[in-house]
Amino acid sequence: MLLHLAFIVCLGVQIVHGGWAAGHVGVSREGEDLPNMPVALALDSQPSDCRQLCADTLDGLCKSWIFLRENCRSPQLGSLIRDNETGTQDSTTESATCWLKRTVSSQLLDPCAVSGVMDLNLVPAKFKHLPTGAIKPTGWLRDQLLVQANGLTGHLSDFWPFLNQSVWIGGTIDMDQNQNVPYWLNGLVPLAYQLDDPHLLAQVWQYIDYILTHIQPDGWLGPPAKPHDGSTYWGRFPLLLALTQYYEANSSDSRVIPAIVGHLKSSYVKMHTVALSSWAAARYQDMVLVCHWLLDNKYTDEVQQIWDIADLAHSQGFTWEQWYGTDEFPTEAVQKTTMYTHGVNNAQAIKSGAVWYRQSDNTGDIQSSYTRMEKLDKYHSMASGMFSADEHLAGLMPSRGIELCAVVEAIYSYNVVFSVTGDPVFAEHAEMIAYNALPATFTKDMWAHQYLQQPNEMNAIHSPDHVWGHDGPDATLYGLAPNFRCCTANYHQGWPKYTSNMVMATSDAGLIVSSWGPVSVVTENINITVVTDYPFGDNATVVINPRFREEFTPIYIRIPSWSNNTVVVMDDVPQENVTAGSILKTSCMGTECRITVQFDMALRLQRRFNDAAAIYRGPLLYSLSMIENYDVLHHYAFKSADYQVTAKSAWNYALYLPSDADLKKVVTFVQGPMPTSGAGPYYLPTVPVHLTAKGQLLSSWSLAHNAAAPPPTSPLPNNGSAATLDSIVLLPYGSTCLRIAEMPTVTLTK
């Protein structure tokens, strides 16, 4: 088998510059034959002749083909070559033959074969990701990304051995999944180019240059693969994503595309003997994404091979569509865990159906994307837009947690699904998570993070007795690497990759503002600037500067589903048919156009677990604020430390709400100035918005397993009077480290 595999590799090397439109050398395919197979070919025939026979079949019945070389012993294809009289098999081909297939099926390595699939066209995505660096953050968003750059992201490699002593740069640490450097680069690369930060760019170059100059002889990236471990592929997936972003921003580095293609080809050979398993099988869609990136951008002429690599990854990956589509999916907190119930796996799997749809052209894969969103929202949703999974899916009780890795992966997944489907519901999910769950899990200088955040979180302490089901006692501490170190490496993609998807390209040479926030965008056809304090302000101005003045430039904007009375004005002309939860098309011709948008950010209430209330305004979730006390448990380097956080004020309040219809009468929105200190709008002392309300302290609502017990069922009667109510403040969820986001409600009795 080793000789056989080596022969396949040699074949691949021999034709690397020869083009792959005529097939994939060394690969055969199973599947249903057309009648009268095989077709004998002349001795001087080429694979392209077999492909042409397939193309010439009536009504496109031929879907794939196999060309077998003459005088070649084919151990794997003996079943195709059978003596009709004796029934014996002879696997030696005397002349070139062509097999035409009416189906596309699994692949087999075979040194005698060249084969291919007729339709190698991906289904076009509705919207396309812009190159890394084309979108620059401005306003408060730039401040937020600078906070990240000046925090742990920009300094982690200075002292964390899992980066600066990693096997990826010649060290000896991180030998398990090899995931820490790839995770970090997957966020560092876009952040560096969005900010044009010399310090970050130097780190990007240091690591990527080393990786690209230390490729294994067979094309494998990084330290050698573990020979019998099907999860060994996983650590490279985020690296491949980092390299695609790096190349978009730095296409002059001619090493990148050969490195990506070489690694994929090396993986393909290995996958025929050691299939994807564990983390790699659960997250196969990231490998497929990279293959599709190569095909979309025509970065390689090895089209058939890249297509086949994606197909093989899918065939070996988890069957997420089946799991979500049957009764296997858990409808409450998981007790019996599997890789399918793992939170981060599910966050990444949100996108697998949409990703694979582009190759399968099966609308069932798109429908599966909706099923995943709907089931996660119905059975495991959190008020922040995330689903619960304190390692594994955890139901609706608001003291259960969600892992930071899952937060950043879900933001990216929902944006990928939006780009494929064009349905704004997915972009809105990404936006809600980004503006609530993402900032809530960090200290506001972004030097420390939690492994798990909770919607109702009244402490963040070392807790041997804990409510979460499958993580350790330090899972809610703020620190360098609480519980597991994966989030320390992976969280860096959150803000930068969200920023990279706030504006996308459209198929008609226009742009769509898919998520709202202050950015500027430069493309070949259009420059646009989005001026806004959103989500802290309720209006936005989109300034459009087309490059081609004599043509109409299409501009699309997403209208949030909660904004029922949005007002859109294009160059002083009010726009009609502005519908909540839709995409509005406008167009611009001339030197400059302006779109002004006034969002309808009315207060709204959602009843949740035990009918507790979650209060929203616009995309922001608000939660009861507390006076937070920080105790340093351990100091590492620079400003990196582990903290426990406790509340110095009461947390167990019920919100005074006579009825749901009275929300706007008893809760008041207060708008303050945007911060000018550069600390970002989620910094607690300068948060620009808050709500005021009344609440009643509930002595009966106490702790369970060192966390807030389930909120009492609402509405609760108040046996006192209005004099027994206290004034309370609700802050944006993302600005808090401790909070109560799902509050019981209380009425006044007469």
C-alpha positions, 0 to 999 in steps of 0.5 A: 500500500505504501508503494501504491500511495507513493505512485499516486503522489508521483502521478500528481507531481508529474502533471501539476502544471498540466491542468485537471480539466481532463481528470484526476490522475490516480483516482477511480470512481464507483457508481452506476454504469451506463449501458454497454460499458466499457468503451474500448479506446485506441492505444493513443487515446487520452483521458480527454477522449473519455471525458468527451464521450461522457459529454456527448451522451444524450440528455446529459446522462453521463455524470462521471467517467473513468479512463483506464490506461492500457497494460496496467494492473489495477488491483482496485478495479478488478471488479470492473474487468470480468471474463463473461464466460468464466466469471474470473477477474483479470485486473490487467488492462490490455487497451485503454478503456472508458467507463461512463457513469450515470451517478457521481459516487465515492472515489478510489485510489488506483494507479491505472485510472484517470477520472472526473466529474462532468459538472464542476461548477459550484452553485454561486453564493448570493453574496461574496466575502470581500478580500481581507483588509478591504473593510476597515473599522472606523468610529467605535468599532476601530476603538474596539479592535484597537482594544483587542490589538493592545490587549492579549491578542497583540501580546500573547506571543510575547509570553505564552509558550503555546505560541512562542515555543510552539512546534509550528515555529520549531519549538516542542510545545502543542503536540496534541492537536497543533491548534493553538498557532492556527487558531491565533493566526485565524484572528490575528491576520484579519486584525493586522490588516484591518488596523494596518498595525506594524506590530501585528503585521510583523507577528503575522509575517514571523509565523507565516513565513516560518510555516511556509519555509518549513513545509513537509516533503509531501506538502503537509503543513506544520509538524508531521501528521500522526500516522494513525490519527484521523483527528490530525487534520483538524489543527490545519483547518484554521491555518488554511483559513488564516492563509486564505485571509493572508493571501487576500491581503498579500497576494504578492506572496507566491508561496501561499497558493502552492502551499494550500494546494500542496497540503490539501493534496497531501491530506487527500492521499492520507485520507484514503488510508486514515479517514477524518475522525473526531474533531476533523470529521465534525469540522470538515466544512472548514476544509471544504470552505478552503477548497471552494475558495480556491475554485471561486477565485480560480487560483488553481487549474487543478479543479477536479482534484480540489473538487474531489478533496472537498467531496472526500472531506464531506463523505468522511465528515459528520452527517450533521443534516441527519443529526439535526433532522431526526429525533437524535437532536437533544431537546434538553440539557445533555446527559449522555455526551457525544461529539455531536452534542459538543457546543463548538462542533455545533457552532461550526456545523451551523454552516456545513449545510450551506457550505456543502449545498454549493457543491451538492446543489441539493436544496435539502442542504439549505433547508438543513441550515434553517433546521439547525438554527430553529432547533438550537433557538427552540431548545437551547437558546440564550437571550444573547443570541447564542445557544447554551453549551457548557461543553455540551448542549445545555437547555434553556436554564439561564445559569447554564453557560456557553463557551467563548470558542462557540461564540466566535465560531457561531458568528462566523458560521451564521455569516457564511450561511447568510452569504450563501442563502442571502437570507437576512435572518442569518446575518441578524443572528451573527450581529446579535451574537457579536454585539452581546455575547462576544463582548460579555465574555471579556474584561473590557481591556480584553486582557482576560476572558472566560471559558464559559459565560452565563446569561444569569451570572452573579459571580465568576469564581472557582466553583467545585460545586457548579451548575454547568454540566461538563467543565471544570471549577474554573470555567467562569473565571476571567483569566489567561486560559481558564478551564482549557486553553483553546479559547485563549487561542481561538477568540481572536477571530471574533471581532475581526472576522465579524468586521470582514463580513459586515459588507459583502459583494453582490452578483450585480457588481454592487455591495450589501451592508449586511451588518450595521456598524462604522466601517469604510470599504474600498473595492474596484468598483465602489467605495462606501463609508458607513457612519454610525454609532449603531448599535448604541445609536439609532441612525446610520448614513451610508456614503457611496462613491462609485468608480464608474460615474455613468453606470448605476451602482446597486447598493443593498442594505439589511433592514433588521426584523425588529425595526418595524418603522425604518425610514430610509432616504436616498439623496433626499428621496424617501424610499418605499417598500422598506420592510422589517427583516428584508433587504432593500435595494437602492442604486447610485449613479454619479460622484456621490450618493447618501443613504440615511437610515433611521432605525426603529429601536423600540423597547421589546420584551421576550419571555424566556425560561419560567417566563422570565423577561429579557429586555431588548432595544435594537440589537442590544440585550440589556441586563441588571447591572451589579457593582463588580469586585475583582480579586487577582488570583494569579499574574502572568505577564504584562496585564495578563492575570486570572481574576475572580469576580463577585457582586458587591450589590444585590442581584436577585431582583424581579423587574416591575412590569404590570403587564407586557404591554406596559414595558415602555411605561415602566422602563426608560431608555437613556442615551448618553455620549459616545466615549472619546477615551478610546476604551470602546463603548463596552467599557463599564464607566463610559457605556453610552446607553442604559435603561432605568426601571423599578425592581423588587428584591426577592429574598426567596431567589437564592443560589443553587450550585454557586450560581443563580437558581432558576428564576421564579416563574413569572409574573410574581405578585407583589404583596407590598406597594410601589414604595417597596420597589427599588430603582434599578439600572439595566446595562448592555449585556456586553458591557457587563462581567456579571449580570442578570439577563433573564429577570422574573417579573413582578406586578403590584396587587391592589 
